[in-house]
Amino acid sequence: MDQSLQAFDLHKFCTDLVKWYRENKRALPWREDQDPYKIWVSEIMLQQTRVDTVIPYFERFISLFPTPDALACAEEETVLKAWEGLGYYSRARNLQHAVKEVTEHYGGIVPDTKDEISTLKGVGPYTAGAILSIAYNQPAAAVDGNVMRVMSRLLTIYDDISKVKTRKRFESIIEELVVHTEPADFNQALMELGALVCTPRSPSCMLCPVQDHCNAREEGVQEFLPVKAKKKPPKTKFMKAAVIENQHGQVLIERRPETGLLAKLWQFPNCEDEMSDDVTKLSQHLSDRDAQPDDLEKVQHVKHVFSHIVWEIDVYKGKCVVKGQKEASSHLKWVDKEEVDWYPFPVSHQKIIDKVVKEAL
């Protein structure tokens, strides 16, 4: 047993927490039943994404792909389009890849053992624990940022939660606790407590159902926990993008590489370029794609922040004449403006669509 639990009333804490959860839990669409597939989809979507943002995406995604088989059989581009706007698109690709494994090797039934479920692509310790505990009510640990924050305060643990060994310590602590109650409710209760009460800033200690168990509140150090090393600030990349229209009223789009950031999504032709108002590099970039406009007009600036990088994009538009309708490659397309929405675009380029393309319709 972890030393932090030696003076901790495990049974009373679990009872108080689960009682609060059952009386106060939010009505969320993935809580309507214990379908392992739906819980899996929701947990993948909820990674680094707010609940309110996820709800409409989840409902639309499940309506399109109601079963593992439906998702496994879908075109990847259709899946990416359904995911459009959620970000971290590798989550969607990994989910579909893993679901194909489930249909091929497990008859479409999400595995209910840690060894099997952990082999699926994109399923780490947290996701595996969440599915096993919530869907199958198994005493598995599901430790995310919310859980580490709650437990670091309850037990006044000052270990850096950004470190792998700290996460493993919390996993062992939760494994000690979850056996004393209903695993499905217990793990969701910890997440719910972190989301609604034991928040990152200004935690609502007076409303906390387990305040009597909290060492941090007793010592007055709740605002200082958890301990987490500061991240390096994201780097800024200056870019130029172009919305080019041909004589048929179509615009040119290109598909991003097979791997890397935003892999396989569509975008408008663009290049990295720090030279303000100098379009020489962008013009050459377009010329290489047989889409050299007579003139380029700056029409928009888009800023998009990733976790590790910031895109500052100057957007231009122009017109050109193309000979014939032959596309330069499978990664370049001339498409009607009305059809642009058929393709999955990153959020930054959706802003270009809304401002430059749709206003021209």
Beta strands, then each sheet from edge to edge (+ up, - down):
strand 1: 235-245
strand 2: 250-255
strand 3: 266-267
strand 4: 270-272
strand 5: 297-305
strand 6: 309-319
strand 7: 332-336
sheet 1: 4+ 1- 6- 5+
sheet 2: 3+ 2- 7+
end
